[in-house]
Amino acid sequence: VQLVASGGGLGQAGEFLRLACVVSGRTSRIKAMGWFRQAPGKEREFVGAIPWSGGSTYYADSVKGRFTISRDNAKNTVFLQMNSLKPEDTAVYYCNATVNIGGTIHDYWGQGTQVTVSS
């Protein structure tokens, strides 16, 4: 499974950005897709997730109500819509795939895309 993230950039507080993650390879083995972020000097943290087959989405409290994860399975793409941006959203954002290979769960990561929010 290969993941390529895009859509990062510079935004101002209150504005929006949309990230995309294109997935290729053995997508039939994917259980869920997620977004994580890592700010300078901090550990990588969970942002949100969505089951590959559909269903409920899950979000960190810090982004709940502002960020939305969606997917377009026909295009093998997962999106992260980020509204009402805050300076504390500044981080490198990574997409993640949770993949079941032979009964063992593996994590795959995209290359990361920088999001910078100015006040």
Backbone as CSV, one residue per row, in Angstrom:
resi,resn,N_x,N_y,N_z,CA_x,CA_y,CA_z,C_x,C_y,C_z
1,VAL,0.851,-1.184,0.000,0.000,0.000,0.000,0.891,1.240,0.000
2,GLN,0.597,2.151,-0.914,1.351,3.409,-0.992,0.392,4.584,-0.794
3,LEU,0.868,5.571,-0.060,0.052,6.732,0.258,0.788,7.995,-0.177
4,VAL,0.091,8.890,-0.866,0.681,10.163,-1.276,-0.256,11.276,-0.845
5,ALA,0.225,12.103,0.068,-0.578,13.202,0.606,-0.258,14.499,-0.132
6,SER,-1.260,15.354,-0.218,-1.080,16.656,-0.855,-2.070,17.645,-0.272
7,GLY,-1.889,18.914,-0.621,-2.863,19.924,-0.232,-2.442,20.822,0.903
8,GLY,-1.310,20.569,1.491,-0.856,21.438,2.569,-0.476,22.808,2.043
9,GLY,-0.210,23.705,2.961,0.186,25.043,2.554,0.027,26.019,3.691
10,LEU,-0.063,27.270,3.321,-0.163,28.349,4.297,-1.582,28.882,4.326
11,GLY,-2.139,28.992,5.534,-3.471,29.555,5.694,-3.501,30.501,6.871
12,GLN,-4.499,31.317,6.902,-4.677,32.228,8.026,-5.721,31.680,8.991
13,ALA,-5.638,32.097,10.221,-6.611,31.659,11.217,-8.019,31.972,10.727
14,GLY,-8.892,30.982,10.878,-10.270,31.143,10.448,-10.538,30.651,9.042
15,GLU,-9.474,30.460,8.274,-9.655,29.983,6.907,-9.701,28.459,6.865
16,PHE,-9.658,27.903,5.657,-9.740,26.464,5.513,-8.666,25.966,4.545
17,LEU,-8.339,24.702,4.723,-7.475,23.971,3.807,-8.027,22.566,3.653
18,ARG,-7.722,21.946,2.544,-8.178,20.584,2.289,-6.995,19.729,1.883
19,LEU,-6.806,18.653,2.627,-5.747,17.708,2.315,-6.331,16.493,1.615
20,ALA,-5.528,15.883,0.768,-5.944,14.668,0.072,-4.861,13.610,0.236
21,CYS,-5.277,12.368,0.273,-4.344,11.243,0.364,-4.777,10.204,-0.669
22,VAL,-3.959,10.020,-1.674,-4.257,9.040,-2.714,-3.601,7.711,-2.337
23,VAL,-4.392,6.667,-2.383,-3.957,5.346,-1.949,-3.828,4.435,-3.164
24,SER,-2.755,3.660,-3.216,-2.587,2.686,-4.293,-2.068,1.379,-3.700
25,GLY,-2.141,0.318,-4.490,-1.694,-0.988,-4.018,-2.870,-1.847,-3.588
26,ARG,-2.650,-2.689,-2.590,-3.648,-3.661,-2.149,-4.698,-2.980,-1.257
27,THR,-5.520,-2.163,-1.858,-6.504,-1.412,-1.077,-7.551,-2.322,-0.457
28,SER,-7.735,-3.530,-0.997,-8.740,-4.441,-0.452,-8.403,-4.874,0.970
29,ARG,-7.144,-4.695,1.373,-6.726,-5.109,2.710,-6.774,-3.975,3.730
30,ILE,-7.154,-2.797,3.279,-7.185,-1.659,4.189,-8.397,-1.755,5.114
31,LYS,-8.174,-1.573,6.392,-9.254,-1.563,7.366,-9.751,-0.146,7.623
32,ALA,-8.843,0.789,7.718,-9.228,2.164,8.020,-8.143,3.116,7.532
33,MET,-8.564,4.361,7.310,-7.640,5.431,6.949,-7.687,6.495,8.041
34,GLY,-6.535,7.079,8.305,-6.495,8.101,9.339,-5.571,9.241,8.963
35,TRP,-5.715,10.317,9.705,-4.817,11.457,9.596,-4.179,11.699,10.959
36,PHE,-2.901,11.956,10.936,-2.139,12.295,12.131,-1.382,13.584,11.832
37,ARG,-0.881,14.208,12.887,-0.079,15.411,12.672,1.032,15.475,13.711
38,GLN,2.089,16.173,13.337,3.211,16.334,14.239,3.703,17.766,14.161
39,ALA,3.584,18.472,15.280,4.065,19.841,15.377,5.524,19.830,15.827
40,PRO,6.261,20.890,15.553,7.674,20.941,15.952,7.849,20.700,17.449
41,GLY,8.727,19.788,17.785,9.014,19.501,19.183,7.984,18.667,19.900
42,LYS,6.989,18.191,19.159,5.925,17.393,19.776,5.829,16.029,19.119
43,GLU,5.165,15.126,19.813,4.963,13.795,19.264,3.829,13.812,18.235
44,ARG,3.860,12.827,17.357,2.795,12.689,16.382,1.496,12.368,17.116
45,GLU,0.419,13.024,16.716,-0.867,12.819,17.386,-1.968,12.495,16.383
46,PHE,-2.947,11.783,16.887,-4.104,11.386,16.095,-4.975,12.601,15.809
47,VAL,-5.455,12.688,14.562,-6.381,13.743,14.174,-7.769,13.172,13.924
48,GLY,-7.857,12.146,13.098,-9.143,11.556,12.798,-8.976,10.293,11.974
49,ALA,-10.070,9.537,11.839,-10.016,8.284,11.097,-11.382,7.945,10.529
50,ILE,-11.357,7.117,9.485,-12.593,6.671,8.845,-12.392,5.242,8.380
51,PRO,-13.358,4.368,8.596,-13.232,3.003,8.078,-13.181,3.013,6.560
52,TRP,-12.392,2.140,5.980,-12.269,2.112,4.521,-13.610,1.741,3.862
53,SER,-14.379,0.907,4.532,-15.654,0.459,3.964,-16.805,1.389,4.301
54,GLY,-16.522,2.459,5.018,-17.578,3.394,5.376,-17.999,3.238,6.813
55,GLY,-18.774,4.197,7.299,-19.216,4.149,8.671,-18.822,5.400,9.425
56,SER,-18.827,5.299,10.720,-18.587,6.464,11.573,-17.149,6.951,11.453
57,THR,-17.009,8.261,11.568,-15.681,8.870,11.616,-15.339,9.203,13.060
58,TYR,-14.071,9.344,13.326,-13.585,9.595,14.676,-12.590,10.744,14.629
59,TYR,-12.663,11.614,15.644,-11.819,12.802,15.653,-11.222,13.040,17.036
60,ALA,-10.064,13.659,17.030,-9.502,14.144,18.279,-10.347,15.319,18.766
61,ASP,-10.404,15.490,20.063,-11.210,16.573,20.629,-10.759,17.931,20.105
62,SER,-9.477,18.069,19.832,-8.942,19.366,19.419,-9.431,19.805,18.041
63,VAL,-9.934,18.882,17.239,-10.366,19.230,15.884,-11.848,18.942,15.665
64,LYS,-12.489,18.338,16.624,-13.895,17.958,16.471,-14.747,19.197,16.202
65,GLY,-15.599,19.085,15.198,-16.447,20.208,14.822,-15.810,21.134,13.809
66,ARG,-14.504,21.005,13.583,-13.804,21.862,12.609,-13.265,21.057,11.425
67,PHE,-12.827,19.842,11.684,-12.238,19.006,10.639,-13.211,17.897,10.252
68,THR,-13.187,17.522,8.987,-14.044,16.454,8.491,-13.244,15.537,7.578
69,ILE,-13.339,14.243,7.850,-12.707,13.240,6.995,-13.765,12.646,6.078
70,SER,-13.407,12.499,4.818,-14.298,11.849,3.866,-13.453,11.012,2.921
71,ARG,-14.126,10.198,2.134,-13.367,9.342,1.219,-14.116,9.221,-0.095
72,ASP,-13.358,8.977,-1.134,-13.912,8.697,-2.461,-13.262,7.386,-2.893
73,ASN,-13.941,6.287,-2.612,-13.335,4.991,-2.889,-13.102,4.760,-4.376
74,ALA,-13.932,5.374,-5.205,-13.755,5.208,-6.657,-12.409,5.780,-7.097
75,LYS,-11.940,6.798,-6.370,-10.659,7.413,-6.684,-9.580,7.022,-5.693
76,ASN,-9.922,6.114,-4.768,-8.960,5.693,-3.736,-8.321,6.888,-3.048
77,THR,-9.149,7.826,-2.666,-8.653,9.062,-2.069,-9.410,9.360,-0.784
78,VAL,-8.681,9.779,0.221,-9.252,10.213,1.489,-8.914,11.688,1.670
79,PHE,-9.888,12.445,2.146,-9.726,13.888,2.294,-9.800,14.290,3.766
80,LEU,-9.137,15.373,4.087,-9.268,16.007,5.392,-9.602,17.473,5.145
81,GLN,-10.844,17.816,5.373,-11.298,19.194,5.254,-11.073,19.891,6.585
82,MET,-10.263,20.930,6.570,-9.907,21.623,7.808,-10.483,23.034,7.761
83,ASN,-11.512,23.272,8.552,-12.154,24.583,8.620,-11.773,25.294,9.912
84,SER,-12.036,26.574,9.933,-11.772,27.384,11.134,-10.373,27.110,11.684
85,LEU,-9.407,27.206,10.820,-8.034,26.890,11.201,-7.554,27.767,12.347
86,LYS,-6.697,27.170,13.172,-6.073,27.864,14.293,-4.557,27.747,14.166
87,PRO,-3.823,28.692,14.716,-2.350,28.585,14.656,-1.841,27.272,15.237
88,GLU,-2.526,26.748,16.228,-2.098,25.477,16.835,-2.338,24.273,15.936
89,ASP,-2.978,24.479,14.795,-3.114,23.399,13.809,-1.847,23.265,12.958
90,THR,-0.912,24.180,13.121,0.329,24.120,12.366,1.089,22.840,12.691
91,ALA,1.379,22.061,11.656,2.042,20.775,11.840,2.282,20.147,10.473
92,VAL,3.055,19.080,10.484,3.131,18.214,9.307,2.029,17.166,9.455
93,TYR,1.206,17.040,8.441,0.071,16.120,8.477,0.413,14.866,7.674
94,TYR,0.115,13.726,8.271,0.404,12.434,7.663,-0.882,11.638,7.503
95,CYS,-1.050,11.034,6.343,-2.145,10.082,6.221,-1.617,8.688,6.560
96,ASN,-2.528,7.883,7.042,-2.182,6.565,7.567,-3.187,5.543,7.085
97,ALA,-2.718,4.363,6.761,-3.595,3.247,6.410,-3.331,2.097,7.375
98,THR,-4.387,1.586,7.944,-4.302,0.401,8.787,-4.667,-0.791,7.913
99,VAL,-3.715,-1.698,7.736,-3.854,-2.763,6.752,-3.743,-4.127,7.429
100,ASN,-4.652,-5.013,7.067,-4.646,-6.378,7.591,-3.920,-7.273,6.581
101,ILE,-2.760,-7.760,6.976,-1.997,-8.664,6.114,-1.831,-9.979,6.850
102,GLY,-2.557,-10.987,6.388,-2.451,-12.304,6.999,-2.848,-12.328,8.458
103,GLY,-3.792,-11.483,8.832,-4.251,-11.460,10.205,-3.450,-10.547,11.114
104,THR,-2.410,-9.933,10.595,-1.587,-8.996,11.363,-1.841,-7.584,10.857
105,ILE,-2.005,-6.661,11.799,-2.273,-5.274,11.438,-0.959,-4.532,11.222
106,HIS,-0.887,-3.825,10.094,0.283,-3.026,9.769,-0.154,-1.595,9.512
107,ASP,0.717,-0.666,9.839,0.472,0.746,9.568,1.348,1.204,8.398
108,TYR,0.712,1.894,7.452,1.438,2.493,6.346,1.244,4.013,6.422
109,TRP,2.290,4.746,6.031,2.267,6.201,6.171,2.579,6.889,4.843
110,GLY,1.921,8.026,4.644,2.290,8.892,3.543,3.493,9.730,3.930
111,GLN,3.936,10.567,3.020,5.176,11.316,3.206,5.016,12.562,4.064
112,GLY,3.800,12.960,4.348,3.576,14.154,5.160,3.455,15.395,4.296
113,THR,2.590,16.304,4.731,2.422,17.568,4.035,2.307,18.678,5.089
114,GLN,3.038,19.761,4.874,3.127,20.826,5.864,1.905,21.740,5.810
115,VAL,1.335,21.994,6.969,0.256,22.970,7.112,0.736,24.042,8.092
116,THR,0.693,25.285,7.667,1.116,26.395,8.514,-0.020,27.405,8.594
117,VAL,-0.435,27.712,9.807,-1.541,28.640,10.025,-1.018,29.867,10.758
118,SER,-1.207,31.017,10.158,-0.769,32.267,10.774,-1.949,32.950,11.464
119,SER,-1.622,33.692,12.493,-2.678,34.368,13.266,-3.031,35.715,12.663
